[in-house]
Amino acid sequence: MPLHDGAIDRIRRQLEDIRRGRRVDIIVIGALSDEQHARICDFRRSRRLPDVESKDLVYLGRHHFESRVAQGYYIEDLLMQLAAATASDAEVHAVGKMTSLRSRHDRDDGHGRKVRDRAILELTARKPRVEVFSVIPIGDGRSPKTTKPR
């Protein structure tokens, strides 16, 4: 599994600090699988871009937090999104300038929908590491704010 042991607890603390308005630093949360790393490097080579040097996954969380909380998600939802999208069997999806990891499995989002989570990757800002910039729960288009609360 790409997330390191204890990563979910570190990510939870990071997101709680963001919620409280505290400044946070980038944290290492896991690593790409060999297959994910190879697929990203192959795609980048096809575009004449440099390889991703490190398999390390890092996370700041501010964009993920602000985007999903505005839609009505809770921190626990963000943790589930992140875990699903960065699973070792998540597939690399690279189109144009966007590279992401997509969950291969539907997940009950806790708000009455089945979703597949997509982690948006930033490949240059934190070189040589890969940043999980945000996670998008891809479902039927309705955010939790438009559904009944849990």
LOMI-359455 format. One record per atom (N, C-alpha, C, CB): y, z, x. Coordinates in steps of 0.2 Angstrom, whole numbers, plus 5000, padded with zeros to 4 digits. Glycine has a CB too. Layout:
N
YZX ...
***
This chain:
150
499450005004 500050005000 500650005004 500050064995 501149965003 501749955007 502150025008 502149905005 502150065002 502550125003 502250175007 502750154996 502550205011 502250265015 502150325011 502750275021 501650365014 501550425010 502250465010 501050465014 502350495005 502950535004 503550495002 503050575010 503550435002 504150385001 504450394994 503950315002 504050404989 504250414982 504750474982 503750424977 504550534985 504950594985 505550584989 504550654988 505550544995 506150534998 506650484994 506050495005 506350434991 506750394987 507050434981 506350334984 506650474978 506950514972 507550554975 506350564969 507450584980 508050624983 508650584984 507850664990 508550524987 509050474988 509450454982 508750404992 509050444977 509350424970 509750474967 508750394966 509450534968 509750594965 510450604969 509350664966 510450594975 511050604979 511550554977 510950594987 511350494976 511750434973 512050454966 511450364973 511650484962 511850504955 512350564956 511250534951 512350604961 512850654962 513450634966 512550714966 513450564967 514050544971 514050554978 514650564968 513550574981 513450584988 513350524992 512950634990 513650524998 513550465003 512750475005 514050465009 512450415005 511750415008 511650365013 511250395002 511150375017 511050325023 510350285021 510950365030 510250235024 509650195023 509050235025 509750125028 508550225022 507950255023 507350205024 507750315018 506850225028 506250185029 505750205024 505950185036 505550165019 505150185014 504350155014 505450155007 504250105018 503650075019 503650015023 503350055012 503149975022 503049915026 502749855022 502649925033 502949795024 502649735021 501849735023 502949675023 501449705019 500749695021 500749635026 500349675015 500249625030 500249565034 500349505031 499549565038 500049495025 500049435021 500749425018 499549435015 501049475016 501749465013 502249445019 502049535010 502149485025 502549465031 502449395033 502449515036 501849375033 501749305035 502049255030 500949295036 501949265024 502249215019 502949215019 502049245012 503349275020 504049265021 504249235027 504349345021 503849245033 504049205039 503949135038 503649235045 503349115035 503249045034 503749005030 502549035030 504049045025 504549015020 505149005025 504649055014 505349055028 505949055033 505948995038 506049125036 505348995041 505248935046 505348865042 504548945049 505048865036 505148795032 505948785031 504748805026 506348835031 507048825030 507448825037 507348875026 507048825042 507348835049 507748895050 507748765050 507448955047 507849015048 507349055052 507949045041 507649105056 507249145060 506749195056 507749195064 506249205060 505649255057 505949315055 505049255061 505649355050 505849425049 505449465055 505649445042 505749495059 505449525065 505049585063 505949545070 505249625059 504949685057 504649685050 505349745058 504049725049 503749735043 504049795039 503049735043 504449835042 504749895039 505149875033 505249925044 505049915028 505449905022 505949965022 505049905015 506649955021 507150005021 507449995014 507649995027 507750055012 508050065005 508650105006 507550095000 509250075003 509850115002 509850144995 510450075003 509750094990 509650114983 510250114978 509450184983 510850114981 511450114977 511450054972 512050104982 511349994974 511349944969 510849944964 511349874973 510249964966 509649974961 509850024956 509049994965 510150084959 510350134954 510850114949 510550194958 511350094952 511950074947 511750024942 512550044952 511349974944 511249914940 510749944934 510849864943 510249974936 509749994931 509950054927 509050014935 510250104930 510550164926 511050134920 510850214930 511450084922 511850054917 511550024912 512350004921 510850004913 510449974907 510150024903 509949924910 510150084905 509850144902 509150164905 509650114895 509050144911 508450174914 508550244918 508150124920 508050274919 508050344922 507850334929 507650394918 507950384933 507750384940 506950374940 507950454944 506650414936 505850404936 505650334935 505550454931 506050294930 505950224929 506050184936 506350194924 506550204939 506750164945 506150174951 507350184948 505850234951 505350244955 504750204954 505150324955 504550204947 503950154945 504150084946 503850164937 504750064945 504949994947 504749974954 505649974945 505050024958 504950014966 504250014968 505350064969 503850054965 503150064967 502750004965 502850124964 502949974959 502549914957 502749854961 502649904949 503349844962 503649784965 503449784972 504349784964 503349834976 503149834983 502449854984 503649884986 502049844979 501349854980 501049804985 500949854973 500449824988 500149784994 499949714991 499649814997 499849714984 499649644981 500149614978 499049664976 500849634979 501349604976 501449534979 502049644977 501649484976 501649414979 502449404981 501449364974 502449364986 503049344989 503349284985 503049324996 503949284982 504249234978 504849214982 504349254971 504949154985 505449134988 505749064986 505349124996 506349064983 506649004980 507349004983 506649004973 507548944985 508248944988 508448994993 508748944982 508949034992 509149084996 508849154994 509849084997 508449154989 508249224987 507449234989 508349234979 507349294991 506649304993 506549374989 506549315001 505949374986 505749444982 505049454983 506049434975 504849514981 504149534980 504049544972 503949594984 503549514969 503449514962 502749554961 503449444959 502749604956 502149634954 501749584951 502249694950 501049584952 500549544949 500349564943 499949534954 500549624941 500249664935 500749684930 499849724937 500649674924 501049704919 501049784919 500849684911 501649804918 501749884918 502149904911 502149904924 501849954908 502249984903 502850014905 501750034898 503449994903 504050024906 504250094903 504649974905 503850114898 504050184895 504550174890 504350224901 504750114889 505250094883 505050044878 505950074886 504350044878 504050004873 503949924875 504450004867 503949914881 503949844884 503449844890 504649814886 503149784890 502749764896 503249724901 502149724894 503249744907 503649714912 503249694918 504249754914 503549654922 503349644929 503949644934 502949564930 503849694938 504449714942 504549664948 504349784945 505149654950 505349604955 505849644960 505649544953 505549654966 506049684972 506449624975 505649724977 507049634975 507549584978 507549604985 508149574974 507449564990 507449574997 508049555000 506849555001 508349595005 508949565009 508649565016 509549615009 508649505019 508349495025 508749485031 507949425025 509449495031 509849485036 510249545038 510249425035 510449585033 510949635034 510649695038 511249665027 510049705037 509749765041 509249745046 509349815036 509349685049 508949655054 508849715059 509249595057 508149715062 507649665060 507249685054 507249665067 507449735051 507049765045 507249725039 507149835044 506749735034 506849705027 507149765022 506149675024 507649745019 507949795014 507749775007 508749795014 507449825003 507349824996 508049834993 506749864993 508449784991 509049784989 509149814981 509449724989 508649784977 508649814970 507949794968 509249774966 507849814962 507249794958 507349784951 506649854958 507149724949 507249704942 506649704938 507549634942 506649744932 506049744928 506049674923 505949804924 505649634925 505649564921 505249574915 505449504925 505549574909 505149584903 505449534897 505149654900 505549564892 505749524886 506549524885 505449554879 506849544890 507649534890 508049594887 507749474887 507649644884 508049694881 508049754886 507749714874 508649784887 508649844891 508549904887 509349854894 508349964890 508250024886 508750044881 508050084891 509350024883 509950044879 509950014872 510650024882 509549954871 509449924865 508849944861 509449854866 508449994864 507850014861 507850084860 507150004866 507350114856 507450184855 507350224861 506850204849 507650284862 507550324868 506850354867 508050384868 506550374873 505950404874 505850474870 505750414881 
***
